[in-house]
Structure formats: C-alpha cells, structure tokens
Amino acid sequence: MNRKNAALLFATVLLPAFCPAPSFAGPDANVEKYCAMLHSKDDTERETAVAELAKIGAPAVPDVLAVLDRDEIYLGRMGAARVLGQIRDTRAIQPLVAALADDYAAVRQEASRALVAIGGKAAVDEILGALARGGDNSLEAAAVTLGELGDRRALPALEKLSRHQNADVAKAASAAIQKLQPRG
C-alpha cells in the first residue's frame, strides 16, 4: 500500500470510526423543533418549548422572531413573545412593539411583559414612535407597557392618551400616569 492509498484509507475509514465529525449544529440544533412546539395546544409542550428556547438564548432569536411575526396560531405568537422576554435581546424590541397590535389580548399581554423585561430607553422610544400609528388595542397595550417601564419621558404621550375617546385606552393611560407620578 502506497502513501496515497494509506492516507485515503485513514481519512475515509479509520478517522471517522474513531473521531466522529464535529457537530456544527451547536445548542440551536433544536430551535426549529421548539419553535414548532410553541403553537401546541398542549400547555406542557408549549412551556417546554419556551424553556428550551430561552436556554438556547440569542442564537434562537431570529427563529423566534419569525414565529412572532408569521405564526398563524396565536399560541405560537404568545409563546414567542414569552421566549423573547426571557432572552431579553434588544433585537426583539421592534417586533414586540408591533405585537402590541395583535388581534389576541394574550399576545399583546406577553409582548408587553417581554418589553418590560427587556426594558430600557430603546423600548420606550420604539413604543412612543408607534403610538401615532396604533389602533385602540395597541394603544391600550402601549399605555400599560409604558407605565410598567417607568420612564417619565412617556408622560406627555400618556396624558394625551388619557383623553382618548376609547374608555379602555384612557383608563390604561391614566393608570400608567399614576405609576409614573412621583410619590410623596
């Protein structure tokens, strides 16, 4: 056996048998599977998916954002918002603000919780920017979220919303204003 044949034998038979190929899948190998589980009707399966995606963290964010943006089943969007709140990645701020306008209250609530968990000036700025284009559902959710974020820069916008024609929006804005007022 010459050197060329020995090297070929080593590379094709012996090396793979004793040294399996490295996996480049990394911790996010199951991201697709867990994202699919987010819209399961089984609460345990959905919560497992949320927990596992949160453990994977930042590498899962693009796939989870796709679920938040495109999943036709509200449970998927709700679970995606929950995951994003646990990961606390700022890339999720704009999509979560958009989710404040979701048709389903449960999705809006999870998006609000996630934005509060992420927090920061960027979240407040994005919400304030979205107020001009929001419908009643998103305005109510935005007011609640701004109150929870605790940034006093939101007061002028909340004062305007407190006079909104929709009673739910006005009530949410008034409650948020109370949270932002100095105590004393």
Beta strands, then each sheet from edge to edge (+ up, - down):
end
